[in-house]
Amino acid sequence: MTTPADGRPLYDSFAGDYERHAAASPYNALYDRPAVLEVLGPVDGLRVLDAGCGPGFYAEALVVGGASVVAFDQSPEMARLARRRVGDGVAVRVHDLAEPLDWLEDESFDAAVLALVIHYVDDREAMLRELYRVLRPGGRLVVSTHHPTADWLRLGGSYFTTGVVEEYLQDGKWLMRFWRQPLTATCAEFAAAGFLIERLVEPQPVAEMADRFPEDHQKLQREPGFMVFSLLKPAGAAG
């Protein structure tokens, strides 16, 4: 997984700021999280992996929904925040998605969540194959990521550009390094890892955003910001 120039894990230096931001921000709390959880559906009684868990908002919602959750993040500080949020009932550890999930057994999860993480990973096919491996046949991986048109409209150039973007957000306080690529490339990576695309959702903002963040609500009704995939490991599949 990509890291800043100083070698620290992405997000580690501003994990606390990000936690406070994501708790109530329009794109996180009122757009991505509701969409991811809706696509995932009921989780009561399921064993779910939260890959790249950040400060634990998704893991917390999964636990409330009745799931048995295992979570990890590349950033030690994010993992600490996640542990604080979800308590002792969830196994949270530090692990980089760029590395094999060799501490997890084959076919040991009913579902997995990869929320707003995949665009930070350099070798996405290798990472997806590992998530495929730990899912049971018939299990699903729910992925959210940047909508490629949003990157194109904001960054310019060709829609079909594939490459790394580095930029500062939050008034220059957060250094981000991520990949932009067209939808074709993203879908090809899913297929190369063995997944079938069960569902693609271009989310609509929840109604609450119209009152609290009217400009963001209007924009997201006109231009998609993120997209959410439900990826299926076919029943009868091995590995």
Helices and strands as residue ranges (DSSP letters): G 12-14, H 15-24, H 26-27, I 28-32, H 33-40, E 47-51, H 57-64, E 68-73, H 76-86, G 87-89, E 91-94, E 109-115, G 118-120, H 124-134, E 135-146, H 148-155, E 163-169, E 174-180, H 183-192, E 196-201, H 208-212, H 214-222, E 226-232
